[in-house]
Amino acid sequence: MLDDATIDALRAAMLSRHGAGPGRVRFVRAPYRVCPLGAHIDHQLGTVTAMAIDRGVSLAFVPSGSADVRLASMAYPGEIRFRTDAIPPKQAGDWGNYARGAAMALARRYRVAQGLLGMTGGDLAEVGLSSSASVGLAYLLALEASNDLDVPPQENILMDQVIENEYLGLNNGILDQAAILLSLRDQLTVIDCREFARAAVSGQRSTAPDMPPGTSRLPRPDTMPPFAVLLAVSGITRSIVSTDYNCRVAECAEAARILLDAAGRPGTEPRLGLLTRGEYEAHHGALSGAPAKRAAHFFTEMRRVELGQAAWRHGDLDAFGQLVSESGHSSIVNYECGCGPLIDLYEILIRQEGVYGARFSGAGFRGCCLALVDPPAADQIIAATSRNYAARHPDLAERARYILCQSDDGARLL
């Protein structure tokens, strides 16, 4: 949701910084996302579930009238300047990398003659809610609008992945991008990353303009009890590229290579999603150490996604939430992510009355936990979690936050 106060603040900032009158300013809202089930498997071509939430990135912009891009932020100092016909390389630690990466990705496919003047605002950045993908999509949508480009969702998902894979060096899949772009309020977005990738390679287009191949949405059944998404922010922030994220991706690839060789398919792209469950069960004895654990997480998580979709369709929030908590446990034990404070948050949350399920949000190396909670119990859950977490980590308690969210629509021009 983009409230009136945020719109007014961005308009005033655009007038002060860029001289842009209120009538000229356009807005992009790119929400953050949560992934109830499907943790750490999108980059292995697994199937994942997601929801956009009512927190995110806002971008006010006007076309610049030239190839110039000038951007300021309500959260970060300085001004970003570059031209769409001379995009500079990544600059370490610079918040303008997302804008430059977006211009680079878009220019590979389309003519980007028009730059923009912009002002960004947002909340909860850098806590494991896919803020980088949200920012990237916001810049893509603004640049496309400034250049009168009509870009299908499938291409925007792939271009936002290019920003992160190639420009920023993060070897992630399409979960974040697809969830942020495709989600609708009160619906569960389901993304079959293997089918999406197959269609992208073959050039297949979906018959539904707003839903690329391999993607679908499950409406929330009337029989499902109400719930809210509680974000328990640990107080720890750390850049995801500098964590063990890419190392885990490499370990998954090693597990896939060993299993594919054992299954008589050497030379196949080493992704766990290209193996059947039967092949895994027949050959998992060939694995040991970290690759064995990563493969165990992948195939059990795929099963949880399958069961979770059935529970959602039946409105069984108890069963769905239990699967979410089991996903969190496997992320700790088999995927081996999550720092001590974040694991403590997870364990505190799953013991609270009124919590249907909980797990890490994002890669789990820093950031926050998400919990699906019974709304009337939310205040009590927050108070108990805050008290218990502060007792374990008094050094982080002052920076810890607890935010109740609802599902929301995906990224869009307003």
Protein Blocks (a to p, Z undefined) as FASTA:
>chain_A
ZZfklmmmmmmmmmmmnopafklpccddddddddfbhghklmnopacdddddfbdcdddd
ddehiabdcdddfkbgcjddddfklccdddehiaklmmmmmmmmmmmmmccfbgcddddd
dehihnonopmmmmmmmmmmmmmmmnopacdfklmmmmmmmmmmmmnopacdfklmmmmm
mpcehiacdddfklmmmmmmnopacfblklcghiacddddfklccdddddddehiacdfk
lmmklmmmmmmmmmmmmmmmmnopghiacdfklpcfklmmmmmmmpgcjllmmmmmmmmm
mmmmmmmmmmmmnopaklmmmmmmmmmmmmmmmnopaifklmmmmmmmmmpghiabdcde
hjhlgccddddddfklmmmmmmmmmmmmmmmmmmlmmmpccdddddddddddZZ
